[in-house]
Amino acid sequence: MTEYTVLKAGLKKQLEEIERLYPDASYNAQVEEFREQEYPQLNGITYLDHAATTLYSSSLIDAVSSDLKKTLFGNPHSLSPSSLETTRRIQDTRVRVLQLFNADPEHFDVVFCGNTTAAIKLVAHAFAARPNNVGSGFQYKVHEDSHTSLVGIRQMATDSQALSSYQMDAFVSSKGTDEFGLMAYPAQSNMTGQRYPLSWAGTLRQNRPGWYTLLDAAGLVTTSPLDLSNVSTAPDFVALSFYKIFGYPDLGGLIVRKASSSILQSRKYFGGGTVSFVMNLFDHPSNDLPHAVRKSGDPHEYLEDGTVPFHSIIALDHAISNHSRLYGNFKKISQHTQALGTLVFKSLKARKHVNGASIVDIYTDNHPSHLTSQGATFAFNLRKSDGSLVGFNDVLKLASVRDIHLRTGGLCNPGGVMKWMDLSAQEMRKNFAEGKRCGDEWDLMNGKPTGAVRVSLGAMSTLDDVARFISFIDEFYVEKTVSCIATELFPPSSNTTKISKISIYPIKSCAAFDIPPSKPWKIMTQGLEYDREFCLIHQGTGKVMDMKMYPKMALIRPFIDLKTQTLSISCKQASTALRIPLDESLPTHSYLITKKCNSKVCGDTVVVQAYSEKRISEWFSDALGVPCTIARYPSAPDGGGRYMKNHLRQANGEIPIALRNESPILIVNRKSLDPINEVISTTGGKLSDISVFRSNIIVDGPQPFDEDKWLELGFRNSNSTIQLLGPCRRCHMICIDQATSERSPEPFVTLSKLRTINGKIYFGQHATFICDSDEQTGSIQIGDEVDINYIDLDTSDTDSGESCSSGNTAITVDTTADTAEPAVKQEAARTSCILQ
Ligand SMILES: *Cc1c(COP(=O)(O)O)cnc(C)c1O
């Protein structure tokens, strides 16, 4: 038996134990049976992001497509037979939606809209537009664990406040008479999976007749029933997204309690279909002589502007039937996901490092065995054996390599993040001032996480999904023994080496141009000549494209011809190579327009000159299947304004880096790949080529990881020096084979086990060129002899870095020079190698 089957068998036993709590839970076998056929998109993938969207089944798509193929559906606003057919379907679907939630159509209506957010906005606009004769403005109370889309309502309220559960309880339970307001909360938090009492709505109505409740049910309904059978205690408005229940169609709804609906009439705007009378007059109407009269029937009649998304509504009808055929009812789904969720929760909690330390902080006040207070969604951060945090971004990268799909970051829940990460308003603002933005890669700042990892289960999740996830946690995050590839294992045998390869990447993220052996190449403070001077930009977003998103870029091969001063670019798809002159002053550049692109390179905004000529953009667009063109970074002597701070070993330091990632030069030691490949070969993985590290200079160092101890490299021929700046942090871009553009998990997986320091994965060294002459340039060539000048370990300048904790090895982590990553800077209090 493999390790995995042992793990899965153990989890299966635990699951059976848990399922005793839930008599309807055990449909695992059923899902396993139909999953391959119904969800072929899941083949080989562990999908744990159902809280973002669950998945549609094959049979749903087949049913919708055959219906659309055989039936003629006209626009519902006409009166032709095809139009009436559409209207009839919409009417029927409306009732079916209400039945899904036990909502009596006599007392409830559903308004179709884009998504939950659009439903929330409809309510907000109506409240904000309450006519003056009944008093203007409204008070707003929102639960602290709310989605950003609920938080946004406060911009329209006269007075608003975020409440904890305790405060919300107190508010709904105390009497109040003369106010008018809206209270909103999630039925289930999109971040923590915590569930909040549906009874708040009824209690509020009883105690404060001037108040309304807006329930955000988007998180809950993914896996749970919502019961609106008691009209007197039901929320006034319920917002939800249908794609979160069925995976498809992309459609939302607002369920309105009809008795509370008149406030929605205050909405100012009217669109086609929502008025029963309208004139084209623009002076001020009076009450006696109106210019337009809103429809007065059910809320959907006066709230659905223009043509409803009728094909989607027809698809929704199929989605409801299909879902019930596959899963029975919501109660079953709820118990099934809850049992699996409990297993995730218990397994994470039970895991311990070799020293007994716990591996996880799960952010919830509740236990998943209480269905009413916790759903099958969990937010957490992982910890190492020394108690330090693992950045959620690194978890995301490794999970992606294992094809495990989860969500990380602030999760669109600012209150949840502030509460659980223990971030004060001041700390949030400080992070923002330091550059933190929603959705970026900064996971740890000033010693605290900026968000979390979230896993969430859905109707089609199985025990296997849970087992794959736990096995991933065991493989990478449970420390079992102390080990670290450290340099003292390999005492240096010599202090000289040779340059074995020189590469530049004229177009950022595209293939390397290897400098021919006989050719000396110019080197300057900003790096090697023509390295990353060009880039590709997406014509839609203006953003600089990278290989992570577009792996095929590896197949675009640039060639620099210094004789003819041209950059020629070839790729398999194009029959002819594209030629671009290197001399920027040539008149041929009449087609070069300056386009200010707020493109981002490692968080910096850059301005590039885009080539707008159609011939050029079409060449690249065809090659990649993406609308894009090439752009040039002005090769100004100052490197065009992007700098890296060099506090490390040079007092005066800003180094120009143009479009280069983080430093002017990247240098790797070919020998360091050997121990990595040795481990890979024992696991049967794909051996890696040194080209995946996309370095500029490859040397054959005396020993593996000798470069961790290098201070400077002196080139004998040109009498010039390269200064080392610190290790290079790696991401899963190194999994892209540079010859084929195919991805594999290696060498990232093995590297993460052997070369993780401070939670970051390192290989290679950043470097900069220092010229001993006044010209500020030099040249290097393959075969050049290199003298290694080592860091003086005895008098090691402690403020320049930290050492690997397992002994006095010299894996030096630069804790100050890494401008692109404050996380490295902040998290350096303790440096340790990962224990595996
Ligand atoms: C997903 C979600 C939303 C947002 O839904 P959209 O479809 O993006 O509008 C809001 N609240 C919760 C609780 C959610 O889970």
PDBQT file of the ligand as one rigid body, heavy atoms in Angstrom, charges set to zero:
ROOT
HETATM    1  C1  LIG A 901     -19.930  34.964  -3.086  1.00  0.00    +0.000 C 
HETATM    2  C2  LIG A 901     -20.483  35.793  -2.047  1.00  0.00    +0.000 A 
HETATM    3  C3  LIG A 901     -20.890  37.109  -2.310  1.00  0.00    +0.000 A 
HETATM    4  C4  LIG A 901     -20.700  37.763  -3.651  1.00  0.00    +0.000 C 
HETATM    5  O1  LIG A 901     -21.392  37.133  -4.647  1.00  0.00    +0.000 OA
HETATM    6  P1  LIG A 901     -21.344  37.698  -6.143  1.00  0.00    +0.000 P 
HETATM    7  O2  LIG A 901     -21.969  36.630  -6.953  1.00  0.00    +0.000 OA
HETATM    8  O3  LIG A 901     -19.890  37.884  -6.437  1.00  0.00    +0.000 OA
HETATM    9  O4  LIG A 901     -22.072  38.972  -6.174  1.00  0.00    +0.000 OA
HETATM   10  C5  LIG A 901     -21.424  37.834  -1.291  1.00  0.00    +0.000 A 
HETATM   11  N1  LIG A 901     -21.571  37.304  -0.071  1.00  0.00    +0.000 NA
HETATM   12  C6  LIG A 901     -21.201  36.046   0.230  1.00  0.00    +0.000 A 
HETATM   13  C7  LIG A 901     -21.423  35.501   1.616  1.00  0.00    +0.000 C 
HETATM   14  C8  LIG A 901     -20.646  35.252  -0.750  1.00  0.00    +0.000 A 
HETATM   15  O5  LIG A 901     -20.267  34.005  -0.455  1.00  0.00    +0.000 OA
ENDROOT
TORSDOF 0
